[in-house]
Amino acid sequence: MGLATVALVLGLALATPLAAQGAVVAAQAQPPADPQSGFVPVKELPAQEKLPAAPLLIAAYAFVWAVLLFYVWTVWRRLMRVEREMRDLSARLTTRQGGRESVVE
């Protein structure tokens, strides 16, 4: 399961810049338009001059959530391991001291 998560994070990390680069290359492939002499409302701009922000924003949020979930999962696994080691140590101390419980300072 750890390998699949790492592969997912790497895939997202590599796909996001490639998608952004594809949008930039597509925008640069169009010949430059005539210089404008005045204000042009955004609604009247051709499609190639608009920045496709939604896919980049979604990819960025997906990447951040994937990294955050991976971090929380690794912290949870380490916490479970420490708790298990503490239970084992407590059991060993109890059996070593002849069954009486004491606090070790």
N, C-alpha and C positions, 0 to 999 in steps of 0.2 A: 504494500500500500504506500510506503514511503517513496518508492521509485516512481510510481504513477503520479504522485503529487509533485515531485520534483520535475518530472517531464511536463506536467501541465503548466507549472510556473515558467519553465524555460520556453515552452511553446508560446505562451502569452507574451513573454518578454521579447521574443523574436518576431512575433506576428505584428505587434503594434508598430514598431518602426517601419516594417515593410509596407504595411497598409498606408501609413502616412507618406512614405516615399512615393508610393504609387499615385496618390492623390496629387502630390507636388509635380511629378513627371507629367501627369495628364494635363494639369493646368499650364505647364510650361510648353507643352506640345502645340498649343493653339497659337496662331500668329498674333502678334500684338495688334490691338485695335487702334484706331485713330485717336490722337490725344483729344481729350474732352475739353470743351471750352467753358463748361459750367457744371452746376450740381446735377447729379443724376440720382433719383431715388433708388434704394436698394431693390425695390420690387421690379424695377425696369432693367436691372442688370442681367446680362446673359448668364446661363447656368454655369459655364466654366469659370466665371469670376467669383462665384460664391464659394466660401470655404466650407467643406463638409465636416462640421464640428461634431455632429451627433455620433458618428461611428468612432471617432477618436476619443470622445468623452466616455462613451460606453466601454471601450477597450481599457481606458485608464482606470475607471472604477472597477472593472472586472479584475484587472491585474492587482490593484490595491487590496481588494477583498480576498483574492486568492492568497496573496502573501500574508495578510492578517490571519486568515484561517489556518494556514500552514504554521505560522508562529504559535498561535494558541494551541494547536494540536501537539506541537513539539514540547511546549511548556507543560501541557497536561500529561504527556507520557513521562517526562522527567519527574514530575511531582508524584506520579503513581510509583515510579521506581524507588524514589526516596522513601515514600511511605512504606513500601514493602520491605526495604532494607531496615527501616526503623522497627517494624514489627519483628523481623527476624532477629535483630540485635536484642530487642527486649526479651524475646523468648529465650535466647541463648544466655542472657544475664540471669534470668529467672531460674533456669535449670542449673547454671553454674553455682549459684548461691544457695542451693539446696531447697529451692521452692519458696523461699521467703522473698517478698518484694521489697526493694529498697530504692531510694532515689540516689542516682550517681551524680555527683556535682562536678 
